[in-house]
Amino acid sequence: MNKKIQPKYFENAKIKCACGAVFEIGSTKELMEVEICSKCHPYYTGQERRAGEMGRIQKFKQRLAKKEELKKDGK
């Protein structure tokens, strides 16, 4: 291997997650910040999050209610 073109390898690189978990691994980057990790990912925790879905349902119901109001006002 040519030493001049290889990136520097950090034995104790830190990975910080948005949930607060910190991991140490070997990497070519010294510090990485991620949004989701194995401690907070629904697949690994067994908990399903449906916050986004509920927001879509509420928006749909609001649009439906507004449509019904317009029908009543038009008749």
DSSP file (Angstrom, degrees, kcal/mol; ACC not computed):
  #  RESIDUE AA STRUCTURE BP1 BP2  ACC     N-H-->O    O-->H-N    N-H-->O    O-->H-N    TCO  KAPPA ALPHA  PHI   PSI    X-CA   Y-CA   Z-CA
    1    1 A M              0   0    0      0, 0.0     2,-0.7     0, 0.0     3,-0.1   0.000 360.0 360.0 360.0 140.6    0.0    0.0    0.0
    2    2 A N    >>  -     0   0    0      1,-0.2     4,-0.8     2,-0.0     3,-0.8  -0.755 360.0-156.5 -83.6 117.4    1.1    3.5   -0.8
    3    3 A K  T 34 S+     0   0    0     -2,-0.7    -1,-0.2     1,-0.2     3,-0.1   0.753  86.2  64.8 -66.9 -25.8    1.2    5.4    2.5
    4    4 A K  T 34 S+     0   0    0      1,-0.2    -1,-0.2    -3,-0.1    -2,-0.0   0.795 108.0  37.0 -72.1 -27.3    0.9    8.8    0.7
    5    5 A I  T <4 S+     0   0    0     -3,-0.8    -1,-0.2     2,-0.1    -2,-0.2   0.567  93.1  98.7-102.5  -9.7   -2.6    8.2   -0.6
    6    6 A Q  S  < S-     0   0    0     -4,-0.8     3,-0.1    -3,-0.1     2,-0.0  -0.597  75.2-119.9 -80.2 136.6   -4.2    6.2    2.2
    7    7 A P        -     0   0    0      0, 0.0     2,-0.2     0, 0.0    -1,-0.1  -0.341  37.3 -91.6 -70.3 157.5   -6.4    8.2    4.6
    8    8 A K        -     0   0    0     20,-0.2     2,-0.5     1,-0.1    19,-0.0  -0.485  40.0-139.6 -69.8 137.2   -5.4    8.4    8.3
    9    9 A Y        -     0   0    0     -2,-0.2     2,-0.6    -3,-0.1    19,-0.2  -0.883   8.2-154.1-105.1 126.2   -7.1    5.6   10.4
   10   10 A F  E >   -A   27   0A   0     17,-3.3    17,-2.2    -2,-0.5     3,-0.8  -0.888   3.9-163.1-102.0 118.8   -8.4    6.4   13.8
   11   11 A E  E 3  S+     0   0A   0     -2,-0.6     2,-0.2     1,-0.3    -1,-0.1   0.860  90.3  36.0 -66.7 -36.8   -8.5    3.4   16.2
   12   12 A N  E 3  S+     0   0A   0     14,-0.1    -1,-0.3    12,-0.1    14,-0.2  -0.426  78.3 164.4-118.3  55.7  -10.9    5.1   18.6
   13   13 A A  E <   -A   25   0A   0     12,-2.2    12,-2.4    -3,-0.8     2,-0.4  -0.474  31.3-131.4 -70.6 144.5  -13.2    7.1   16.4
   14   14 A K  E     -Ab  24  31A   0     16,-2.3    18,-2.3    10,-0.2     2,-0.5  -0.818  15.0-162.6-105.1 139.3  -16.4    8.3   18.1
   15   15 A I  E     -Ab  23  32A   0      8,-2.7     8,-2.4    -2,-0.4     2,-0.5  -0.985   9.5-164.8-116.8 121.7  -19.9    8.0   16.8
   16   16 A K  E     -Ab  22  33A   0     16,-3.0    18,-2.8    -2,-0.5     2,-0.2  -0.928   4.7-156.8-110.7 130.0  -22.5   10.2   18.5
   17   17 A C  E >   - b   0  34A   0      4,-2.6     3,-1.4    -2,-0.5    18,-0.2  -0.673  27.9-118.4-101.2 157.4  -26.2    9.6   18.0
   18   18 A A  T 3  S+     0   0    0     16,-1.1    17,-0.1     1,-0.3    18,-0.1   0.747 114.3  62.3 -64.5 -23.9  -29.0   12.0   18.4
   19   19 A C  T 3  S-     0   0    0     16,-0.1    -1,-0.3     2,-0.1    16,-0.1   0.614 123.1-103.6 -77.8 -11.6  -30.4    9.8   21.2
   20   20 A G  S <  S+     0   0    0     -3,-1.4     2,-0.1     1,-0.4    -2,-0.1   0.306  75.1 137.6 108.1  -8.0  -27.3   10.5   23.2
   21   21 A A        -     0   0    0     -5,-0.1    -4,-2.6     1,-0.0     2,-0.4  -0.457  35.5-159.6 -72.8 144.1  -25.5    7.1   22.7
   22   22 A V  E     -A   16   0A   0     -6,-0.2     2,-0.3    -2,-0.1    -6,-0.2  -0.995   8.9-175.3-127.8 130.4  -21.7    7.2   22.0
   23   23 A F  E     -A   15   0A   0     -8,-2.4    -8,-2.7    -2,-0.4     2,-0.5  -0.889  15.7-144.7-121.5 152.7  -19.8    4.4   20.3
   24   24 A E  E     +A   14   0A   0     -2,-0.3     2,-0.3   -10,-0.2   -10,-0.2  -0.983  33.6 147.8-119.1 125.3  -16.1    3.9   19.7
   25   25 A I  E     -A   13   0A   0    -12,-2.4   -12,-2.2    -2,-0.5     2,-0.5  -0.853  50.9 -90.3-140.8 175.0  -15.0    2.1   16.5
   26   26 A G  E     +     0   0A   0     -2,-0.3     2,-0.3   -14,-0.2   -15,-0.2  -0.818  60.0 142.6 -91.6 132.5  -12.2    2.2   14.0
   27   27 A S  E     -A   10   0A   0    -17,-2.2   -17,-3.3    -2,-0.5   -15,-0.1  -0.970  61.6-114.0-159.3 168.6  -12.7    4.6   11.1
   28   28 A T  S    S+     0   0    0     -2,-0.3     2,-0.4   -19,-0.2   -20,-0.2   0.532 101.7  69.0 -87.9  -7.7  -11.1    7.1    8.8
   29   29 A K  S    S-     0   0    0    -19,-0.1     3,-0.1     1,-0.1   -19,-0.1  -0.923  72.9-149.6-109.0 138.3  -13.2    9.9   10.3
   30   30 A E  S    S+     0   0    0     -2,-0.4   -16,-2.3     1,-0.2     2,-0.4   0.852  82.2  20.0 -76.0 -34.9  -12.4   10.9   13.9
   31   31 A L  E     -b   14   0A   0    -18,-0.2     2,-0.4   -16,-0.0    -1,-0.2  -0.996  64.3-179.9-140.3 131.3  -16.0   12.0   14.8
   32   32 A M  E     -b   15   0A   0    -18,-2.3   -16,-3.0    -2,-0.4     2,-0.5  -0.990  12.0-156.2-129.8 140.7  -19.3   11.1   13.2
   33   33 A E  E     -b   16   0A   0     -2,-0.4     2,-0.3   -18,-0.2   -16,-0.2  -0.975  16.6-177.5-117.9 126.7  -22.8   12.3   14.2
   34   34 A V  E     -b   17   0A   0    -18,-2.8   -16,-1.1    -2,-0.5     3,-0.1  -0.823  29.0-140.2-121.3 159.1  -25.8   10.1   13.2
   35   35 A E  S    S+     0   0    0     -2,-0.3     2,-0.3     1,-0.2   -16,-0.1   0.760  87.0  23.6 -87.7 -28.0  -29.5   10.5   13.6
   36   36 A I        +     0   0    0    -18,-0.1    -1,-0.2   -19,-0.1     2,-0.2  -0.998  63.8 171.9-144.3 142.4  -30.3    6.9   14.5
   37   37 A C    >>  -     0   0    0     -2,-0.3     4,-1.9    -3,-0.1     3,-0.9  -0.729  52.5 -82.5-137.2-175.0  -28.4    4.0   15.9
   38   38 A S  T 34 S+     0   0    0      1,-0.2    -2,-0.0    -2,-0.2     6,-0.0   0.706 123.4  59.0 -69.3 -18.5  -29.0    0.5   17.2
   39   39 A K  T 34 S+     0   0    0      1,-0.1    -1,-0.2     5,-0.0    -3,-0.0   0.727 121.1  23.2 -81.7 -20.9  -30.0    1.8   20.6
   40   40 A C  T <4 S+     0   0    0     -3,-0.9    -2,-0.2   -19,-0.0    -1,-0.1   0.464  90.8 113.2-123.9  -3.5  -32.9    3.9   19.2
   41   41 A H    >X  -     0   0    0     -4,-1.9     4,-2.3     1,-0.1     3,-0.7  -0.542  66.9-132.7 -72.6 132.8  -33.8    2.2   15.9
   42   42 A P  H 3> S+     0   0    0      0, 0.0     4,-1.9     0, 0.0     5,-0.3   0.797 103.4  59.9 -57.2 -30.8  -37.3    0.7   16.0
   43   43 A Y  H 34 S+     0   0    0      1,-0.2    -5,-0.1     2,-0.2     5,-0.0   0.907 113.6  35.8 -64.2 -41.1  -36.0   -2.6   14.4
   44   44 A Y  H <4 S+     0   0    0     -3,-0.7    -1,-0.2    -7,-0.2    -6,-0.1   0.800 121.2  45.4 -83.9 -30.2  -33.6   -3.2   17.3
   45   45 A T  H  < S-     0   0    0     -4,-2.3    -2,-0.2     2,-0.2    -1,-0.2   0.722  98.4-131.8 -86.3 -21.4  -35.7   -1.8   20.1
   46   46 A G     <  +     0   0    0     -4,-1.9     2,-0.5    -5,-0.3    -3,-0.1   0.544  67.8 121.3  82.2   6.1  -38.9   -3.6   19.0
   47   47 A Q        -     0   0    0     -5,-0.3     2,-0.5    -6,-0.2    -1,-0.3  -0.892  53.8-145.5-106.5 132.2  -40.9   -0.4   19.3
   48   48 A E        -     0   0    0     -2,-0.5     2,-0.5    -3,-0.1    -5,-0.0  -0.809   7.2-153.3 -99.1 134.2  -42.7    1.0   16.3
   49   49 A R        +     0   0    0     -2,-0.5     3,-0.1     1,-0.1     4,-0.1  -0.910  20.9 168.0-107.7 129.5  -43.0    4.8   15.9
   50   50 A R     >  +     0   0    0     -2,-0.5     4,-1.8     1,-0.1     5,-0.2  -0.076  34.2 123.5-129.1  34.5  -45.9    6.1   13.9
   51   51 A A  H  > S+     0   0    0      1,-0.2     4,-1.5     2,-0.2    -1,-0.1   0.911  77.7  48.8 -63.7 -43.0  -45.8    9.8   14.6
   52   52 A G  H  > S+     0   0    0      1,-0.2     4,-1.6     2,-0.2    -1,-0.2   0.865 108.5  53.9 -65.5 -37.0  -45.6   10.8   11.0
   53   53 A E  H  > S+     0   0    0      1,-0.2     4,-2.1     2,-0.2    -1,-0.2   0.902 105.4  52.7 -66.2 -41.0  -48.5    8.6   10.0
   54   54 A M  H  X S+     0   0    0     -4,-1.8     4,-2.4     1,-0.2    -1,-0.2   0.879 106.4  54.3 -63.4 -37.1  -50.8   10.2   12.6
   55   55 A G  H  X S+     0   0    0     -4,-1.5     4,-2.1     1,-0.2    -1,-0.2   0.897 108.0  49.2 -63.1 -39.7  -49.9   13.6   11.3
   56   56 A R  H  X S+     0   0    0     -4,-1.6     4,-2.1     2,-0.2    -2,-0.2   0.886 110.3  50.9 -66.9 -38.9  -51.0   12.5    7.8
   57   57 A I  H  X S+     0   0    0     -4,-2.1     4,-2.3     2,-0.2    -2,-0.2   0.918 110.3  49.0 -65.1 -43.4  -54.3   11.1    9.1
   58   58 A Q  H  X S+     0   0    0     -4,-2.4     4,-2.2     1,-0.2    -2,-0.2   0.903 110.4  50.7 -63.8 -40.9  -55.1   14.3   10.9
   59   59 A K  H  X S+     0   0    0     -4,-2.1     4,-2.3     1,-0.2    -1,-0.2   0.903 110.0  50.7 -63.4 -40.3  -54.3   16.4    7.8
   60   60 A F  H  X S+     0   0    0     -4,-2.1     4,-2.4     1,-0.2    -2,-0.2   0.926 109.9  49.3 -63.1 -44.3  -56.6   14.2    5.7
   61   61 A K  H  X S+     0   0    0     -4,-2.3     4,-2.4     1,-0.2    -1,-0.2   0.875 110.1  51.6 -63.8 -36.9  -59.4   14.5    8.2
   62   62 A Q  H  X S+     0   0    0     -4,-2.2     4,-2.2     2,-0.2    -1,-0.2   0.914 110.7  47.7 -65.5 -42.3  -59.0   18.3    8.3
   63   63 A R  H  X S+     0   0    0     -4,-2.3     4,-2.1     2,-0.2    -2,-0.2   0.899 112.0  50.4 -64.9 -39.0  -59.2   18.5    4.5
   64   64 A L  H  X S+     0   0    0     -4,-2.4     4,-2.1     2,-0.2    -2,-0.2   0.906 110.6  48.9 -65.0 -42.2  -62.2   16.2    4.5
   65   65 A A  H  X S+     0   0    0     -4,-2.4     4,-2.0     1,-0.2    -2,-0.2   0.893 110.7  50.6 -64.6 -39.9  -64.0   18.5    7.1
   66   66 A K  H  X S+     0   0    0     -4,-2.2     4,-2.1     1,-0.2    -1,-0.2   0.890 109.2  51.5 -65.3 -38.6  -63.2   21.6    5.0
   67   67 A K  H  X S+     0   0    0     -4,-2.1     4,-1.8     1,-0.2    -1,-0.2   0.899 108.8  50.7 -64.1 -41.1  -64.6   19.9    1.9
   68   68 A E  H  X S+     0   0    0     -4,-2.1     4,-2.0     2,-0.2    -2,-0.2   0.885 108.9  51.9 -64.5 -39.0  -67.8   19.1    3.8
   69   69 A E  H  X S+     0   0    0     -4,-2.0     4,-2.4     1,-0.2     5,-0.2   0.918 108.3  50.8 -62.5 -43.8  -68.1   22.7    5.0
   70   70 A L  H  X S+     0   0    0     -4,-2.1     4,-1.8     1,-0.2    -1,-0.2   0.865 108.5  52.3 -63.7 -35.7  -67.8   24.0    1.4
   71   71 A K  H  X S+     0   0    0     -4,-1.8     4,-1.0     2,-0.2    -1,-0.2   0.911 110.9  47.2 -65.4 -42.0  -70.5   21.6    0.3
   72   72 A K  H  < S+     0   0    0     -4,-2.0     3,-0.3     1,-0.2    -2,-0.2   0.895 113.3  47.8 -66.8 -40.4  -72.9   22.9    3.0
   73   73 A D  H  < S+     0   0    0     -4,-2.4    -1,-0.2     1,-0.2    -2,-0.2   0.825 109.6  54.1 -70.2 -31.3  -72.1   26.5    2.2
   74   74 A G  H  <        0   0    0     -4,-1.8    -1,-0.2     1,-0.2    -2,-0.2   0.730 360.0 360.0 -75.1 -23.6  -72.6   26.0   -1.5
   75   75 A K     <        0   0    0     -4,-1.0    -1,-0.2    -3,-0.3    -2,-0.2   0.435 360.0 360.0 -93.0 360.0  -76.1   24.4   -1.2
